[in-house]
């Protein structure tokens, strides 16, 4: 963790020199939140806030922060683009939380999967995946037809959803974790290509 935060600090100082000290504020907030996720007097991940944390920092902060560094502002398109990225990143966490539900409950870690149960967590996973595809479709309807390019990966998303629904043990959920991460990578690459194409 120290090495990762150290590397992030060095790169952050470079980005701050380019885009201003607002980047430092983003970096500090990210590091503090990263530590607070499992550490400190009130760990976020232990109180059902992990999903919100991932959506905010892996979605909005990552995408909008990148746009800010490059453009000096955060356009509405960046806000829209942050939603599917954050949704699929959160879906990875949901798989992890479903897999670890029993051990988390014994350890006092009150994730949403522990609080609401497996069925609700599976509905959350499905909703996050659906949201990741609804945004590109909406952008396409609004006049950016190439933004719909991620829809080409929809069959893979359906396969991933079926795999999560059927998973019953640790190894199966581990495959689902890797599969959801692969879906995020493919969806993100297609989305970026579509947005770049106009």
LOLORO-541967 format. One record per residue (C-alpha): residue number from 1; residue in one letter; y, z, x. Coordinates in Angstrom, 3 decimals. Each point is the difference from the previous one (the first is absolute). Layout:
BEGIN
k;r;v;w;u
NUM;a;Y;Z;X
...
This chain:
BEGIN
k;r;v;w;u
1;x;0.000;0.000;0.000
2;x;2.392;0.902;2.810
3;x;-0.703;-3.301;1.769
4;x;0.518;-1.982;-3.212
5;x;3.256;1.763;-0.852
6;x;1.156;-0.364;3.624
7;x;-0.601;-3.756;-0.054
8;x;1.731;-0.232;-3.376
9;x;3.007;1.871;1.408
10;x;0.352;-2.368;2.954
11;x;-0.224;-3.059;-2.228
12;x;2.280;1.662;-2.538
13;x;2.731;0.470;2.591
14;x;-0.192;-3.711;0.783
15;x;0.260;-0.855;-3.701
16;x;2.888;2.453;-0.384
17;x;1.862;-1.839;2.776
18;x;-0.429;-3.206;-2.003
19;x;0.473;1.169;-3.574
20;x;1.967;3.249;0.313
21;x;-0.696;3.680;-0.371
22;x;-1.273;-0.377;-3.552
23;x;-3.293;-0.933;1.632
24;x;-0.059;3.413;1.696
25;x;0.303;1.694;-3.387
26;x;-2.900;-2.087;-1.320
27;x;-2.052;0.874;3.075
28;x;0.691;3.717;-0.215
29;x;-0.873;0.040;-3.711
30;x;-3.234;-1.874;0.729
31;x;-1.040;2.345;2.809
32;x;0.827;3.123;-2.001
33;x;-1.922;-1.335;-2.997
34;x;-2.925;-0.986;2.205
35;x;-0.248;3.552;1.315
36;x;0.578;1.509;-3.445
37;x;-2.848;-2.071;-1.442
38;x;-2.626;2.372;1.389
39;x;2.066;2.630;1.829
40;x;2.689;2.536;-0.678
41;x;0.144;2.714;-2.646
42;x;-0.513;-2.399;-2.927
43;x;-2.040;-3.084;1.082
44;x;0.755;-2.962;-2.257
45;x;-3.543;-1.330;0.099
46;x;-1.370;3.337;-1.186
47;x;2.185;0.041;-3.113
48;x;-0.703;-3.407;-1.517
49;x;3.032;-1.696;1.536
50;x;-1.869;-2.193;2.476
51;x;0.059;-2.979;-2.348
52;x;3.767;0.225;-0.426
53;x;0.450;0.476;3.751
54;x;-1.997;-3.137;0.834
55;x;1.735;-2.097;-2.651
56;x;3.434;1.045;1.248
57;x;-0.545;-0.193;3.752
58;x;-2.617;-2.743;0.351
59;x;1.656;-2.042;-2.730
60;x;3.728;0.491;-0.484
61;x;0.968;1.522;3.335
62;x;-2.106;-2.444;2.038
63;x;0.996;-3.188;-1.837
64;x;3.607;0.870;-0.790
65;x;0.496;1.484;3.464
66;x;-1.250;-3.234;1.562
67;x;2.374;-2.011;-2.190
68;x;2.887;2.283;0.907
69;x;-0.607;-0.375;3.735
70;x;-0.046;-3.789;-0.293
71;x;2.690;-0.553;-2.629
72;x;2.205;3.063;0.150
73;x;-0.595;0.551;-3.721
74;x;-2.845;0.442;-2.476
75;x;-0.151;-2.874;-2.509
76;x;-1.696;0.363;-3.371
77;x;-2.785;-2.273;1.247
78;x;-0.888;2.603;2.654
79;x;-0.297;2.671;-2.686
80;x;-2.306;-2.255;-1.999
81;x;-2.056;-0.891;3.073
82;x;-0.452;3.690;0.818
83;x;-1.862;0.674;-3.250
84;x;-3.235;-1.954;0.615
85;x;-0.179;1.100;3.633
86;x;0.450;3.636;-0.941
87;x;-2.407;-0.327;-2.921
88;x;-2.863;-1.319;2.108
89;x;0.679;2.535;2.755
90;x;-0.173;2.720;-2.641
91;x;-3.237;-1.520;-1.321
92;x;-1.547;0.630;3.431
93;x;0.929;3.673;-0.319
94;x;-1.466;0.128;-3.513
95;x;-3.383;-1.201;1.300
96;x;0.144;2.673;2.686
97;x;0.843;2.671;-2.564
98;x;-2.818;-1.027;-2.345
99;x;-2.472;0.109;2.893
100;x;1.190;3.443;1.135
101;x;0.533;1.507;-3.454
102;x;-2.718;2.662;0.242
103;x;0.850;1.150;3.527
104;x;3.742;-0.114;-0.716
105;x;-0.484;2.227;-3.023
106;x;-1.936;2.542;2.059
107;x;2.717;-0.076;2.666
108;x;2.757;0.521;-2.555
109;x;1.442;-3.476;0.457
110;x;1.297;-0.924;-3.449
111;x;0.155;-3.792;0.175
112;x;0.411;-1.948;-3.236
113;x;-3.717;-0.800;0.120
114;x;-0.718;3.738;0.083
115;x;2.544;0.838;-2.693
116;x;-0.899;-2.757;-2.457
117;x;-3.523;-1.023;0.966
118;x;-1.806;-3.113;1.153
119;x;0.593;-2.049;-3.155
120;x;3.777;0.360;0.098
121;x;0.014;-0.737;3.723
122;x;-1.930;-3.215;-0.652
123;x;2.541;-0.961;-2.662
124;x;2.752;0.702;2.550
125;x;-1.722;-2.279;2.518
126;x;-0.302;-2.795;-2.561
127;x;3.630;0.442;-1.048
128;x;1.247;-0.165;3.584
129;x;-1.955;-3.194;0.659
130;x;1.291;-1.518;-3.239
131;x;3.573;0.938;0.946
132;x;-0.419;-1.715;3.369
133;x;-0.683;-3.264;-1.805
134;x;2.450;0.460;-2.870
135;x;3.024;0.001;2.329
136;x;-0.735;-3.360;1.701
137;x;-0.746;-1.499;-3.402
138;x;3.283;1.347;-1.351
139;x;1.932;-1.417;2.949
140;x;-1.669;-3.371;-0.538
141;x;0.985;-0.002;-3.659
142;x;3.544;0.989;1.006
143;x;0.383;-3.138;2.145
144;x;-1.877;0.613;3.253
145;x;-3.233;-1.934;-0.609
146;x;-1.346;0.487;3.528
147;x;0.149;3.765;-0.498
148;x;-3.149;-0.399;-2.107
149;x;-2.012;-0.896;3.111
150;x;-1.693;3.451;0.099
151;x;-1.742;-0.911;-3.255
152;x;-2.359;-2.041;2.159
153;x;-1.467;3.310;1.153
154;x;-0.590;1.252;-3.565
155;x;-3.781;-0.670;0.144
156;x;-0.206;2.272;3.038
157;x;2.004;2.659;-1.849
158;x;-2.428;-0.139;-2.906
159;x;-2.931;0.348;2.402
160;x;1.667;3.005;1.629
161;x;0.599;1.624;-3.384
162;x;-3.631;-0.465;-0.984
163;x;-1.123;1.481;3.303
164;x;2.144;3.112;-0.500
165;x;-1.270;0.436;-3.552
166;x;-3.599;-0.224;1.222
167;x;0.361;2.143;3.138
168;x;-1.968;3.209;-0.075
169;x;-0.249;1.321;3.542
170;x;1.993;0.337;3.210
171;x;-1.128;-3.237;1.694
172;x;0.737;-2.024;-3.149
173;x;3.478;1.494;-0.248
174;x;0.566;-0.643;3.705
175;x;-0.732;-3.673;-0.617
176;x;2.446;0.102;-2.903
177;x;2.643;1.505;2.278
178;x;-0.416;-2.839;2.488
179;x;-0.144;-2.551;-2.797
180;x;3.219;1.235;-1.606
181;x;1.736;-0.076;3.393
182;x;-1.174;-3.596;0.447
183;x;1.361;-0.814;-3.455
184;x;3.368;1.490;0.959
185;x;0.086;-2.120;3.165
186;x;-0.896;-3.222;-1.795
187;x;2.309;0.658;-2.954
188;x;2.869;0.885;2.337
189;x;-0.497;-3.113;2.130
190;x;-0.098;-2.251;-3.064
191;x;3.009;1.752;-1.540
192;x;2.055;-0.296;3.171
193;x;-0.927;-3.678;0.303
194;x;0.926;-0.636;-3.611
195;x;3.357;1.757;0.287
196;x;0.783;-1.868;3.226
197;x;-0.815;-3.295;-1.718
198;x;2.558;0.784;-2.684
